[in-house]
Amino acid sequence: MTSKKLIEVGLCGSEGFVGLPLTVGFKTNSAQIIMQIAGSGFKIRAKDLVSLLEVCPVLALALARLSQEMGLQAAQVAACNRIHEVEERLARWLLMSQDRIGGDVVPLTQQFLAHMLGTRRASVTEAAGVLQKAGLITYKRGSVKIENRSSLEEASCECYGVLTQQVRTWRAEAR
């Protein structure tokens, strides 16, 4: 029996929506959605959403735009996972998480971070140690606190900047 390996290809927070395939008429999704951090959200039945999209073009457009953002994120993160070092990817992932939760504390274990980054737990321990030694984060069991965001952005690979700049540009164009 083989175990499934997980790797993160996108993050969604209060700005997002899971279930984007529904917005273009699909009924299934090959992605596994994992709620990493406790929180709240809203739920709508698929048939109700489909009906709503037919009468609310503003919502349909907003979800189409979100679909573009998530597609960009998935492509960039997939490339990032292939070419950048664990330390840079961890910094990017922590920044993206902080953007979505709005606080300095990201309550996740190193084991979960390893799954999300597609690497061994030991590699995350090592990378987190480097970031902590530099004063960018503090790590306690099951919790990472971002201490110096601007320096963490510098420690991240360019993928974080590429993603945030493109989304910022698209959102400005949409106004």
Backbone bond lengths (Angstrom), bond angles and torsions (degrees), N, CA, C in turn:
res aa  C-N    CA-C-N  psi(-1)  N-CA   C-N-CA  omega(-1)  CA-C   N-CA-C  phi
1 M - - - 1.455 - - 1.530 109.04 -
2 T 1.308 116.15 129.78 1.464 120.07 178.52 1.517 109.22 -101.11
3 S 1.316 115.74 145.74 1.461 119.35 177.67 1.525 108.56 -94.64
4 K 1.312 114.95 146.66 1.459 120.22 177.87 1.513 109.11 -73.83
5 K 1.302 115.98 139.07 1.457 120.88 174.14 1.516 107.77 -99.22
6 L 1.313 114.83 137.30 1.457 120.94 178.39 1.514 109.24 -104.07
7 I 1.309 115.64 146.37 1.458 121.25 170.39 1.518 107.38 -150.64
8 E 1.294 115.10 137.41 1.455 121.35 -177.32 1.518 109.98 -75.27
9 V 1.326 115.39 136.60 1.465 119.29 172.75 1.520 111.32 -127.37
10 G 1.314 116.20 2.63 1.451 118.92 177.98 1.512 111.03 -176.95
11 L 1.311 114.66 153.65 1.461 122.19 177.50 1.517 108.66 -123.92
12 C 1.300 114.80 144.68 1.452 120.63 179.16 1.517 107.87 -135.61
13 G 1.296 115.94 135.97 1.464 121.36 177.19 1.512 109.44 -130.08
14 S 1.316 115.65 -145.60 1.465 119.95 -177.71 1.527 112.62 -65.93
15 E 1.328 116.69 -16.62 1.468 120.58 179.18 1.522 112.00 -81.45
16 G 1.314 116.95 -9.53 1.460 119.26 -167.34 1.511 116.13 -117.63
17 F 1.318 112.58 -165.27 1.451 122.55 -174.24 1.516 107.17 -159.51
18 V 1.300 117.80 131.79 1.454 120.01 171.90 1.524 106.91 -102.62
19 G 1.298 115.96 140.09 1.454 120.24 -175.07 1.513 112.12 114.29
20 L 1.333 116.19 19.06 1.467 119.88 -177.73 1.531 114.22 -57.03
21 P 1.341 120.86 -31.26 1.466 118.29 177.74 1.535 113.34 -55.80
22 L 1.323 116.96 -30.19 1.467 120.46 178.11 1.516 112.05 -60.01
23 T 1.324 116.70 -33.10 1.469 120.69 -174.60 1.524 112.65 -68.55
24 V 1.314 117.19 -15.40 1.467 120.60 178.24 1.529 111.45 -119.89
25 G 1.321 115.91 21.08 1.458 120.00 172.23 1.510 117.03 91.50
26 F 1.324 118.93 3.56 1.463 120.48 177.78 1.526 109.78 -88.29
27 K 1.328 115.38 150.51 1.459 120.28 -178.27 1.523 112.71 -108.74
28 T 1.328 117.56 -6.38 1.463 120.55 -178.03 1.524 109.95 -127.66
29 N 1.334 114.29 165.71 1.461 121.49 179.67 1.526 107.05 -144.09
30 S 1.311 117.26 127.28 1.468 119.89 -179.15 1.525 112.14 -80.41
31 A 1.318 117.73 -15.65 1.459 121.23 -177.89 1.522 110.52 -78.34
32 Q 1.311 114.73 148.63 1.455 120.72 172.84 1.523 107.01 -97.03
33 I 1.308 116.45 124.37 1.455 121.88 -179.74 1.533 107.31 -96.47
34 I 1.323 115.98 126.02 1.459 121.15 -179.54 1.519 108.49 -123.97
35 M 1.316 115.59 125.19 1.462 119.48 174.46 1.516 106.81 -83.65
36 Q 1.323 115.86 109.57 1.458 121.64 -173.03 1.514 112.83 -85.12
37 I 1.303 116.32 -32.57 1.458 121.50 -175.13 1.522 107.64 -128.93
38 A 1.315 116.56 132.68 1.460 121.22 -179.18 1.519 110.44 -57.60
39 G 1.293 115.15 142.91 1.452 120.93 179.23 1.506 109.30 -176.59
40 S 1.301 115.67 -165.09 1.456 119.91 179.38 1.518 108.79 -127.33
41 G 1.291 114.95 163.44 1.453 120.41 179.16 1.514 109.85 -161.89
42 F 1.285 115.41 -177.80 1.449 121.52 178.82 1.517 108.62 -114.35
43 K 1.297 115.48 150.72 1.457 121.51 -178.32 1.521 107.92 -128.63
44 I 1.324 115.01 140.56 1.459 120.47 176.89 1.523 107.62 -138.03
45 R 1.307 116.33 141.78 1.467 119.70 177.67 1.520 108.64 -67.34
46 A 1.321 115.69 144.02 1.465 121.27 -176.96 1.523 111.63 -54.99
47 K 1.309 118.03 -46.17 1.473 119.97 -177.39 1.531 111.11 -65.56
48 D 1.337 117.35 -32.97 1.465 119.93 177.46 1.527 111.22 -69.30
49 L 1.330 116.29 -38.93 1.463 119.56 177.70 1.524 110.45 -64.08
50 V 1.309 116.48 -45.62 1.465 120.45 -179.84 1.524 110.15 -59.30
51 S 1.325 117.80 -43.12 1.472 121.20 177.77 1.521 111.05 -63.86
52 L 1.315 116.12 -41.56 1.462 121.00 -179.60 1.534 111.82 -64.06
53 L 1.328 116.41 -39.21 1.470 120.23 179.92 1.529 111.52 -62.26
54 E 1.328 116.30 -31.31 1.464 120.57 -179.72 1.528 112.54 -68.64
55 V 1.323 116.87 -29.53 1.471 120.04 -176.33 1.529 113.09 -108.72
56 C 1.324 116.81 -2.60 1.466 120.03 -178.25 1.529 110.05 -129.49
57 P 1.328 116.84 82.35 1.461 119.99 -177.57 1.532 113.45 -62.62
58 V 1.317 118.14 -26.40 1.467 120.80 178.71 1.538 109.46 -65.44
59 L 1.332 116.48 -43.17 1.462 120.53 176.99 1.525 110.54 -65.67
60 A 1.328 116.62 -43.41 1.466 120.52 179.49 1.528 110.89 -59.00
61 L 1.321 116.91 -42.98 1.463 121.32 179.14 1.530 110.62 -66.57
62 A 1.322 117.23 -42.93 1.472 120.69 179.64 1.531 110.47 -61.30
63 L 1.318 117.56 -41.45 1.467 120.19 179.57 1.530 111.79 -72.76
64 A 1.333 116.99 -31.58 1.468 119.70 174.66 1.527 109.99 -65.50
65 R 1.311 116.57 -40.58 1.465 120.60 177.80 1.528 110.72 -66.21
66 L 1.325 116.36 -41.71 1.461 119.98 176.44 1.529 110.50 -60.89
67 S 1.312 116.57 -37.68 1.464 120.85 177.86 1.524 110.77 -59.75
68 Q 1.331 116.69 -40.11 1.471 120.88 176.75 1.525 110.58 -63.94
69 E 1.337 116.47 -43.94 1.465 120.24 179.20 1.526 111.16 -61.75
70 M 1.323 116.61 -42.93 1.469 120.08 -179.41 1.533 110.62 -68.92
71 G 1.321 117.30 -35.51 1.462 120.51 176.39 1.522 111.31 -64.54
72 L 1.324 116.33 -43.98 1.461 121.51 175.86 1.524 109.86 -59.05
73 Q 1.330 115.77 -47.12 1.459 120.47 -178.80 1.532 110.93 -60.68
74 A 1.315 117.35 -46.23 1.472 120.81 -178.91 1.525 111.19 -61.03
75 A 1.324 116.83 -43.65 1.470 120.18 -179.82 1.525 111.31 -66.00
76 Q 1.326 116.77 -44.81 1.464 120.67 -178.51 1.527 111.00 -66.48
77 V 1.327 116.78 -43.22 1.462 120.90 -178.84 1.531 110.55 -67.16
78 A 1.332 117.27 -38.40 1.463 119.71 177.62 1.527 110.60 -61.57
79 A 1.327 116.63 -44.26 1.470 120.25 177.16 1.526 110.06 -64.36
80 C 1.311 116.39 -42.82 1.470 121.93 -179.96 1.523 110.60 -58.99
81 N 1.325 116.33 -45.44 1.467 120.60 -179.47 1.517 111.68 -62.52
82 R 1.294 117.14 -24.20 1.466 121.40 -178.34 1.529 112.48 -86.84
83 I 1.339 117.32 -36.87 1.469 118.17 -169.18 1.522 116.39 -110.69
84 H 1.328 117.85 -17.87 1.465 118.23 -175.71 1.524 112.78 -102.99
85 E 1.315 114.35 157.12 1.458 121.71 -178.89 1.532 110.74 -72.52
86 V 1.313 115.69 157.41 1.464 121.70 -177.14 1.526 111.79 -57.56
87 E 1.308 118.02 -41.45 1.468 121.75 -179.23 1.531 110.99 -59.43
88 E 1.326 117.04 -44.86 1.465 121.60 179.57 1.531 110.87 -67.08
89 R 1.331 116.07 -41.39 1.466 120.86 179.95 1.523 111.03 -67.05
90 L 1.322 116.73 -38.67 1.459 120.50 177.31 1.527 109.98 -63.15
91 A 1.315 116.88 -44.14 1.469 120.42 177.88 1.532 109.95 -60.21
92 R 1.329 117.51 -45.58 1.475 121.36 178.81 1.520 110.30 -60.59
93 W 1.312 116.32 -46.19 1.455 120.85 -176.90 1.530 111.04 -64.05
94 L 1.329 116.97 -41.30 1.467 120.18 178.50 1.528 111.04 -64.58
95 L 1.322 117.15 -40.71 1.469 121.02 177.59 1.526 111.24 -63.71
96 M 1.314 116.47 -44.90 1.463 120.37 178.90 1.525 110.67 -63.40
97 S 1.323 116.73 -38.77 1.466 120.73 178.31 1.526 110.31 -65.79
98 Q 1.329 115.83 -44.98 1.460 119.43 -179.87 1.530 110.73 -61.31
99 D 1.319 116.89 -39.19 1.464 120.46 177.89 1.526 111.24 -57.40
100 R 1.326 116.91 -33.88 1.454 121.12 -175.20 1.522 113.90 -89.19
101 I 1.324 117.18 -28.23 1.468 118.59 -178.66 1.523 112.30 -97.08
102 G 1.324 117.10 -19.62 1.449 120.77 175.30 1.518 115.91 75.86
103 G 1.302 118.31 9.20 1.458 120.62 178.67 1.512 110.58 -127.99
104 D 1.313 115.76 174.26 1.466 120.81 -178.77 1.526 113.49 -85.66
105 V 1.317 117.74 -14.60 1.462 121.23 -175.94 1.521 109.96 -104.95
106 V 1.320 115.89 124.78 1.456 122.61 176.62 1.532 106.17 -108.14
107 P 1.331 117.76 104.99 1.459 120.92 -172.40 1.535 114.02 -83.74
108 L 1.334 115.85 78.26 1.461 120.50 -179.10 1.523 110.75 -137.21
109 T 1.312 115.33 150.33 1.465 120.74 177.24 1.518 110.57 -82.37
110 Q 1.327 115.41 160.51 1.463 119.56 176.19 1.522 110.73 -64.74
111 Q 1.316 117.89 -32.44 1.464 120.85 178.28 1.522 109.94 -63.23
112 F 1.321 117.23 -44.10 1.456 120.20 179.06 1.522 110.56 -66.83
113 L 1.323 116.93 -41.52 1.464 120.22 176.82 1.525 110.48 -59.73
114 A 1.321 116.90 -39.10 1.467 120.59 178.00 1.525 110.60 -61.11
115 H 1.326 117.08 -43.35 1.472 120.09 176.82 1.517 110.90 -60.28
116 M 1.325 116.37 -45.61 1.457 120.39 -176.91 1.527 112.33 -65.91
117 L 1.318 116.31 -32.59 1.463 120.20 -178.88 1.523 112.49 -92.48
118 G 1.315 117.01 -4.19 1.458 120.88 178.56 1.517 112.78 66.86
119 T 1.331 115.86 40.30 1.460 119.84 -177.77 1.527 109.99 -140.54
120 R 1.312 116.14 178.67 1.461 121.32 179.01 1.527 110.34 -77.91
121 R 1.317 115.97 152.91 1.458 121.21 177.84 1.526 110.66 -59.28
122 A 1.328 116.12 -38.81 1.468 120.39 179.74 1.525 111.26 -60.10
123 S 1.319 116.67 -35.80 1.470 120.55 178.08 1.521 111.25 -67.18
124 V 1.331 116.81 -38.53 1.464 120.43 177.45 1.523 109.84 -67.60
125 T 1.333 116.75 -41.19 1.468 120.84 177.80 1.524 110.19 -57.94
126 E 1.323 115.64 -45.21 1.467 121.31 179.55 1.536 111.24 -64.16
127 A 1.336 116.56 -47.42 1.466 121.03 -178.85 1.525 110.95 -64.77
128 A 1.331 117.09 -42.59 1.462 120.51 178.41 1.529 110.23 -64.12
129 G 1.329 116.81 -35.56 1.460 120.82 177.43 1.517 111.91 -63.11
130 V 1.325 117.03 -41.10 1.462 121.69 178.19 1.529 109.96 -63.82
131 L 1.338 116.42 -46.08 1.467 120.53 -179.71 1.528 111.17 -66.13
132 Q 1.322 116.48 -36.51 1.467 120.15 178.83 1.522 111.08 -69.76
133 K 1.322 116.98 -42.36 1.467 121.25 179.37 1.534 110.76 -61.32
134 A 1.321 116.41 -32.95 1.466 121.13 178.89 1.536 112.07 -79.72
135 G 1.329 117.41 -3.29 1.457 121.35 178.26 1.523 114.54 81.31
136 L 1.334 116.87 15.36 1.461 120.71 -177.34 1.522 112.40 -85.44
137 I 1.329 115.59 -33.01 1.466 121.32 -179.69 1.524 108.62 -140.16
138 T 1.318 115.65 163.17 1.462 121.01 164.37 1.516 105.55 -124.97
139 Y 1.309 114.50 140.40 1.452 119.37 -177.26 1.516 109.81 -122.35
140 K 1.313 114.70 125.71 1.461 122.01 170.84 1.515 105.86 -122.80
141 R 1.279 117.28 157.81 1.465 121.51 -177.43 1.541 111.31 -44.99
142 G 1.315 115.04 115.75 1.457 121.07 176.20 1.513 115.98 77.68
143 S 1.333 117.84 12.54 1.454 119.59 -176.37 1.529 111.10 -154.77
144 V 1.308 116.30 130.65 1.465 122.37 175.44 1.518 107.75 -116.44
145 K 1.316 116.60 127.48 1.470 121.06 177.17 1.519 108.50 -109.12
146 I 1.313 115.80 127.80 1.459 121.07 177.80 1.521 107.54 -82.60
147 E 1.321 115.56 117.82 1.467 122.06 -176.17 1.521 112.76 -96.74
148 N 1.346 116.76 -32.99 1.459 120.47 -176.12 1.533 108.19 -141.75
149 R 1.314 114.78 89.58 1.467 120.32 -174.10 1.530 112.57 -61.47
150 S 1.308 117.94 -45.37 1.473 119.55 -176.15 1.528 110.62 -63.08
151 S 1.306 117.73 -39.84 1.469 119.80 177.25 1.527 111.34 -71.26
152 L 1.335 116.76 -31.71 1.463 119.94 176.28 1.530 109.87 -66.40
153 E 1.330 117.13 -37.03 1.467 120.90 175.58 1.534 110.09 -61.77
154 E 1.316 117.11 -40.27 1.468 120.91 177.55 1.528 111.46 -66.19
155 A 1.321 117.17 -33.87 1.467 121.48 -179.69 1.521 111.91 -76.74
156 S 1.317 116.53 -20.21 1.461 121.62 179.51 1.520 109.41 -74.12
157 C 1.316 115.49 155.99 1.465 119.06 172.66 1.530 108.84 -69.92
158 E 1.313 116.04 173.14 1.466 120.79 -177.40 1.529 112.90 -68.08
159 C 1.320 117.43 -11.88 1.471 120.76 -177.23 1.524 112.45 -60.06
160 Y 1.325 116.77 -38.49 1.466 119.38 179.40 1.529 110.09 -61.27
161 G 1.301 117.25 -47.16 1.462 121.21 179.52 1.521 112.56 -64.31
162 V 1.326 116.86 -40.90 1.470 121.15 178.41 1.525 109.92 -59.62
163 L 1.319 115.90 -47.33 1.466 120.36 -178.82 1.523 112.02 -64.06
164 T 1.314 115.99 -51.15 1.470 118.51 -175.57 1.525 111.61 -66.28
165 Q 1.329 117.67 -37.68 1.465 120.07 179.79 1.528 111.19 -66.81
166 Q 1.331 117.75 -43.54 1.467 119.77 -179.10 1.527 111.01 -65.82
167 V 1.313 117.54 -42.33 1.468 120.27 178.65 1.533 109.90 -64.41
168 R 1.320 117.36 -41.74 1.463 121.44 177.23 1.533 110.10 -59.85
169 T 1.329 116.82 -43.51 1.465 121.33 179.32 1.523 110.76 -63.16
170 W 1.335 116.72 -48.42 1.467 120.05 179.42 1.518 111.73 -59.70
171 R 1.320 116.77 -43.34 1.469 119.61 -178.29 1.530 111.34 -66.84
172 A 1.316 117.38 -34.55 1.470 120.24 176.12 1.527 110.02 -67.82
173 E 1.326 117.56 -40.23 1.480 121.29 178.23 1.519 111.83 -63.96
174 A 1.336 116.54 -29.68 1.471 121.50 -175.57 1.529 111.96 -78.74
175 R 1.311 117.45 -13.60 1.482 119.09 -179.24 1.489 112.23 -72.95
